[in-house]
Amino acid sequence: METLKFKTNIKCGGCIATVTPALDNLEGIQKWEVDTTNPDKILTVQSDEAFNANDVITALKTKGYNAEKI
């Protein structure tokens, strides 16, 4: 399993609800979560194989959010 982390501007439950369809529909993601209590709003993505971080960044961008791989 591979784990990727991203700094985002996802700051609340409403934001999470907005990005859920985009992230749930990405192929290969097993689990994801956003730590909204962290100042950097860290998105953690777990995948079952080598996963392209740009897919997550693009999916969030289509919903109006930014992500930067850390």
N, C-alpha and C positions, 0 to 999 in steps of 0.2 A: 504494500500500500504506500502511496506517495502522498505527502502533505505539503500543500502550498499555502503561503500566507500573503495577504494583501492589505495594504493600508487603504482605507476607503473613506467616503463621506456618507456612509449609511449610518444614520444617527438615532433611529427610533423604530418602534414596531411597525409603524406605517410604511417606513422605508423598506423594511424587511419584507412586508407583504407585497410591495411593488416589485422587488427583485426576485421573489420566490419563483414565479413561473419561468423566468429567464434562466435561473440557475438549475432548477429542477429538470429543465429540458436539455441541459448539456449532457452529451454522451460521455460516460465514464466516471461521472461524479457519484460517489457512494454516499457522502455526507458533507454538509457544509453548515457553518454557523458564523454569526457575527457577534463579536464582543463589543456591545455598544457602551459598556462602562469604561473601556480603554480609550484614552484620549485620541488614539490613532484609528479607532473603530475597525479593529482587525477582523478581517474575513479569513476563516480557515476552511480550506477545501481539501477533502480527502478523496482520492481517486484510486481505482484498482490497478492502474497502469500509468505509464508515463503520460502526462497530461500537458497540453499546451496552455500555458498561463494566459496567452493572448486571447484565448476563447472566453475566459472569464472576464477579462478586461473589456472585450467587445460586447459581451452580453450585458454587462452593467452599464456600459456607455449607451446602449440602445434604450435603457430605462432612465437615463439622465444622471447616472452616478459615475464617480471616478474610482479607479482602483490602480494601485501601484504595487507591483510585486516586491516583497521584502524578504 
